Amino acid sequence: MNVGCIGSIAELYDSTKPYSPKGTIAQCWSVAEVFRIILGK
């Protein structure tokens, strides 16, 4: 749980490699945006 959360998306990511997650480990609107892109809405 200190590195990430399976099935979710972190709030923020570093802009350079290795693109480590930062902030909240499970952010609902990050996941919602992926679904919005997939559904084309």
Secondary structure, 3 states (H helix, E strand, C coil): CCCCCCCCCCCEECCCCCCCEECCCCCHHHHHHHHHHHHCC
